[in-house]
Amino acid sequence: VVDVLLYNCLCVSLVSAISIALLIIIFKEPIASFLFDNADVFSVFLLAIVLPFLILESFGIGTCRLYRHVKKYAVVSVSSQALFFLFIVLFYNCSNIQGYRIVVYARVLSYILTGLIAFVLEKEHYHFFGKLNFPIVKTVLSYGVPYMPALICSWLLHSMDKYTLRIWSTYTEIGFYASAYTIVSVMAVLRTSFS
């Protein structure tokens, strides 16, 4: 029963993520100018590509927690931040990628790999050949849709520091701030994964 619910929730989430990804691709120029203040359409395209992998990562972590797979949860949590840090170091030292693109590319690759790791670790709980149970989908949507305004407000609140810094500083300074904040987040994840 839990696997049927998981399958239906995952399908709805993946369809939503793919729909949002298509909207991002359609409006890539305005999004690129808002996020990067230039025509970096490729980074916006990467944002669209990574959305389904974020869903896989979230469901993988949730499944690990649901079935109390503590070791798998620790592997996914630590690998997410460790891969991000590793890709930052690799891109900084071994490539001609510069500026904020280092962080964008590292984050995208770490999300893709972590999503695949989470999915593979919990693959026995995903059955992709079943039919959607529309009463379950309707119940899930009626429960989840009211949370969307709160999640959007939370996202805005957590991103507001970077948007505010954008007004009073340069993108280079915001990149340093985001990188330093990420290093602290890595240490926090390592601490919480083992406590």
Disulfide bonds with the S-S distance in Angstrom:
none
